[in-house]
Amino acid sequence: MSEVPADFFDSIRDRMSQTAYFAGIGAELVMAEPGKARVRLPYGPHLVGDPDTGVVHGGVITGLLDQACGMSVGLTLREHRPYATLDLRIDYMKAAKPGEDIFVEAECIKVAHEVAFTRGIAYQDSREAPIAMATGTFMMTSMPSSKVGD
């Protein structure tokens, strides 16, 4: 297997931490290493799904798990390659506590020829008390050829 350029992971981290979704919800990438990502989402009123309780909307957590799992794929690959969510299963364990940050940790378990497999966990106080858990499958594609007739 070829050696990964020294700035490859820096490039991946920079691109992934500046997505429109992250900017929109106020999330931040706090750890990125080969095959793993950790994200922090500070609590904010723009994230609330139920104004009476202050609970963060489940769609925010789903999107955060999807993004973090996708990040773990990008941090596993040894070259820039397009990929997209093929399947994402979320199991909700409980509602997030209002007023507290949410953390998501994700890892890429395996990369096959055209598919990558991931898992993620959303929590507040401890990984042992999850808000939600995810299992994701990502489809990878080849870069389109720029040559006519290929």
Long-range contacts (C-beta under 8 A, 24 or more apart in sequence): 1-78, 2-78, 4-78, 8-78, 9-33, 9-34, 9-75, 12-71, 12-74, 12-75, 13-75, 15-74, 16-67, 16-70, 16-71, 16-74, 19-67, 21-63, 21-67, 22-67, 25-60, 25-63, 25-64, 27-64, 27-67, 29-71, 32-71, 32-75, 33-75, 34-75, 34-76, 35-72, 35-75, 35-76, 35-107, 35-108, 36-72, 36-75, 36-105, 36-106, 36-107, 36-108, 37-68, 37-71, 37-72, 37-75, 37-105, 37-106, 37-107, 38-68, 38-103, 38-104, 38-105, 38-106, 39-64, 39-67, 39-68, 39-71, 39-103, 39-104, 39-105, 39-106, 40-101, 40-102, 40-103, 41-101, 41-102, 41-103, 41-104, 42-101, 43-98, 43-99, 43-100, 43-101, 43-102, 48-98, 53-95, 53-98, 54-98, 54-99, 55-95, 55-96, 55-98, 56-95, 56-96, 56-98, 56-102, 58-92, 58-132, 61-90, 61-92, 61-96, 61-102, 61-104, 61-122, 61-131, 61-132, 62-88, 62-90, 62-132, 64-102, 64-104, 64-122, 65-90, 65-104, 65-106, 65-120, 65-122, 65-132, 65-134, 65-136, 66-134, 66-136, 68-104, 68-105, 68-106, 68-120, 69-106, 69-108, 69-118, 69-119, 69-120, 69-134, 69-136, 69-138, 70-118, 70-136, 70-138, 71-106, 72-106, 72-107, 72-108, 72-118, 72-120, 73-108, 73-111, 73-116, 73-118, 73-138, 73-140, 75-108, 76-108, 76-111, 76-116, 77-111, 77-140, 81-140, 81-141, 81-142, 81-143, 82-140, 82-141, 82-143, 83-116, 83-138, 83-139, 83-140, 83-141, 84-138, 84-139, 84-141, 85-136, 85-137, 85-138, 85-139, 86-115, 86-137, 86-138, 86-139, 87-136, 87-137, 88-134, 88-135, 88-136, 88-137, 89-134, 89-135, 89-136, 90-132, 90-133, 90-134, 91-132, 91-133, 91-134, 92-131, 92-132, 93-130, 93-131, 93-132, 93-133, 94-129, 94-131, 95-131, 96-122, 96-124, 96-131, 97-124, 100-124, 100-125, 102-131, 106-134, 111-140, 114-139, 114-140, 114-141, 115-139, 115-140, 116-140
